[in-house]
Amino acid sequence: MLLKSITDPADLKKLSAAELQQVSEESRTVLLEKISHHGGHNGPNLGVVEMTVALHAVFDSPRDKMIFDVSHQTYIHKMLTGRGQAFWDPAHYSDVSGYTNPKESDHDLFTVGHTSTSLSLANGVAKARDLKNEEGNVIAVIGDGSLSGGLAYEGLNNIVETGTNTIVIVNDNDQSIAENHGGLYNNLRALRDTNGQAENNFFKSLGFDYYYLADGNDLTALMHLFKQVKDSDHPVVLHIQTVKGKGFKFAEENREKFHAGGPFSLKTGDYLANSGGETYSTVTTDYLLEKMAQDPTVIAVNAGTPMILFTPEQRKIAGSQFVDVGIAEEHATTMTAGLAKNGAKPVWAVFSTFMQRSFDQISHDLSLNNVAGTILVYGASAYGMNDESHLGIFDIPFLSHIPNLVYLAPTNKEEYLAMLDWSIDQTQHPVAIRVPVGPLESGHVDQTDYSQLNKNQLIQAGSKVALLGVGNALGLAKKAAAMIETELGITPTVINPRFISGLDTDTLSGLIATHQLLLTLEDGLLEGGYGQTVASYLGKAPIKIVNFGLDKAFHDRYQANELLQENGLTVDAILREVRQELSL
């Protein structure tokens, strides 16, 4: 295999055109073999095989700086920069991240996993190059879907202002994770339809030198274009049309399904792990569609990840009561505030890791104005996504200390749906709900009046030891309580806080007289988390408080059970703590 001889991009410069084409074909074959067994980002990588080979054959990385937006399309880049064994050797499939990472290679400039970042990063890198009077190209690769993010517009605007060499490659496959939304895409479509000759050209209007390439999977054409603009002394946009999922029929035909996923069959295109039955996602979908049918003011908002709520068919059923704003969480938040202010009942569904982009909008636009929008926070757990660029464990310190915002942590289906139903119809507060992660748990009918804020649920009354289990951690609290009773003969009190943005001070104060030890458990960040808020309130009380949570770090590609064990979130560790604190 010729691909195995490529240990550095410089090796590509020694190859003939036919050999470079062979490297491209071998790369796609190796890529398909790995992701069909190991999972990963399918379509984004399949679509840029030829582009990546051409980039490294023409430019001189790492002297020329390549910055990939999101960087979920960099598997071929990694193959060509000394990390090929992680793709063709199953024993090493997990050796590299699914995103760029400078710890792996000098050819990766940044750790990047979120969207719309490459243009601002490139702008800074190019400006620093100019200040130091250095040479070299700065190349920013950004997909058309990522152009919907506000940061992308800001980067484009200032790249033109800088005025020196920055090469912006717009990888246009007419697809974000799902379909694209927004006015910009009308212009991209017009440019595609006219071979780049449309009278209205967004990029030219900003001041970019503009080039269009209709066949972005043609290696020869790509190399010709890259050679043409290499070492330009001004900002350039290369608008390149590619096919998402190129070379794998099923991925080309169903681009949303094959954006990313687990192992799949190369013969049938079916994912191998199909979980049947209810999940927290399916009950959310069913609830919202029914609620929408009953109330035309209920509207679901999403920012480029619509599959967490609705399939394409379900989106059609929801019709105008579903809005996908594109990959623009800041806009989704502020639009939610506008909807709520004018009498609609918005529900914004978002992954915890992507919600981080919208802190100011949640604080200023939604909470300062105290409007009753609902945020469904997905993947907020150690059992959520586990790449260091996609962690969802920072949500509790992030949200729980914003004034006016009510943050809820349900622990089962009935509790979750009761909270969601209350949140949609109430008009007093912005509300966020930490959607449980893991298998669906079913409890009893929940008739709680959630307008009575910060009232905890007593699961089990006991003495000496109390355990507060936040959301996903309530199950651990129950198991630990059972073990404490079995091993130590103590019946602990077990509490489900439910509200994590405020304290049930009556319940907490009531523990002081009959309890010696209070343990708080949460599968989120320990510092600034719910447990430390409890400890602060009870700081002067004659009761020992021990907080269990996750350490402040960017954990990378961890095993969730191992991470929880390292941080003491296990029954055995809790039992040891109780023995030690009570001198048993």
Summary of the structure (lengths in Angstrom):
residues: 584
radius of gyration: 26.0
end to end distance: 64.4
largest distance: 81.6
contacts: 2062
relative contact order: 0.07
helix: 43%
strand: 16%
